[in-house]
Amino acid sequence: MLFFVIPLRDSSTTSDWPGVCRLLERTLASACGQIHDDFRVLVVCHSNPEGVHIPDRCEFLNVSFPPPSLHPDEGGEVRLFRMHSDKGRKLLRGLERARCVPDSYVMFLDADDLVSNRLSGFVSENAGANGWFIERGYRMDENLQHVMFWRHRFYEECGSSYLIRSSLAPFPERLDDTLDLSDYFVRRYVGHAYVREDLAKRGTPLDALPFYGAVYSFNSQNFYASEYRRADSPWRNMARLVFKGRWVTSALRREFGIQPLRD
């Protein structure tokens, strides 16, 4: 079984909670669009969002630790540390749940990204493998309606890029809600670019997924991208459009669950 583990930020950490919920709803629809039905979607959150259509095979895991306290007068690094600590703790809670199911796999999926509908079938056909990293994926800018950008080394750019056998995923001996980003296990999955190397050093290397596996959604609700990542220059955007642009066809829309956000 494949678990999609989605860490959801708290409403107190955003000025546009309805926008967060709209993105989550699309992500849930994408994850639940799997062709093969051996999967579950686990949303780890402080409280369940309201007004969001919840497909079958979704469950919510409510955490007991408080949401991060973000103060406008604090530096950006402090705010980012708190948000990432919150995300890492939620990922570990989701992994804890997935580990209860023998021979399961886990994919950490950001609450605004999209996935191929082929993933659960591929995992089922290759049960017993250590897992996979997504070498090839797409980036989708929400202000562009009909084009995406292919990305190689996708796992270095987007956190929604690993499918790991749950029993092999690093996990602390005791899960403590007071842990923060300074802890190895909290930091490991948030610092997603190092997961592949880390598992290889542990003797459990991952293989490259042999197809485009996910879509990285670039939008105003992406905490890191919108507040801390430097905007690309117009020249770089133009080069990306010319050399890496791909039209969003009806086949891609079906495979990844690409759809307009509801009002």
URNOR-V192810 format. One record per run of one state. SS is the DSSP state (@ for helix, = for strand, . for the rest). FROM is the first residue (numbers start at 0). TO is the last residue. If there is no record, write none. Layout:
{{SS | FROM | TO} {SS | FROM | TO}}
//
This chain:
{{. | 0 | 0} {= | 1 | 6} {. | 7 | 9} {@ | 10 | 12} {. | 13 | 15} {@ | 16 | 30} {. | 31 | 37} {= | 38 | 44} {. | 45 | 56} {= | 57 | 61} {. | 62 | 74} {@ | 75 | 97} {. | 98 | 103} {= | 104 | 107} {. | 108 | 112} {= | 113 | 114} {. | 115 | 117} {@ | 118 | 124} {. | 125 | 129} {= | 130 | 132} {. | 133 | 134} {= | 135 | 140} {. | 141 | 145} {= | 146 | 151} {. | 152 | 152} {@ | 153 | 156} {. | 157 | 160} {= | 161 | 164} {@ | 165 | 167} {. | 168 | 182} {@ | 183 | 189} {. | 190 | 190} {@ | 191 | 200} {. | 201 | 205} {= | 206 | 207} {. | 208 | 212} {= | 213 | 217} {. | 218 | 221} {@ | 222 | 226} {. | 227 | 232} {@ | 233 | 243} {= | 244 | 246} {. | 247 | 248} {@ | 249 | 255} {. | 256 | 262}}
//
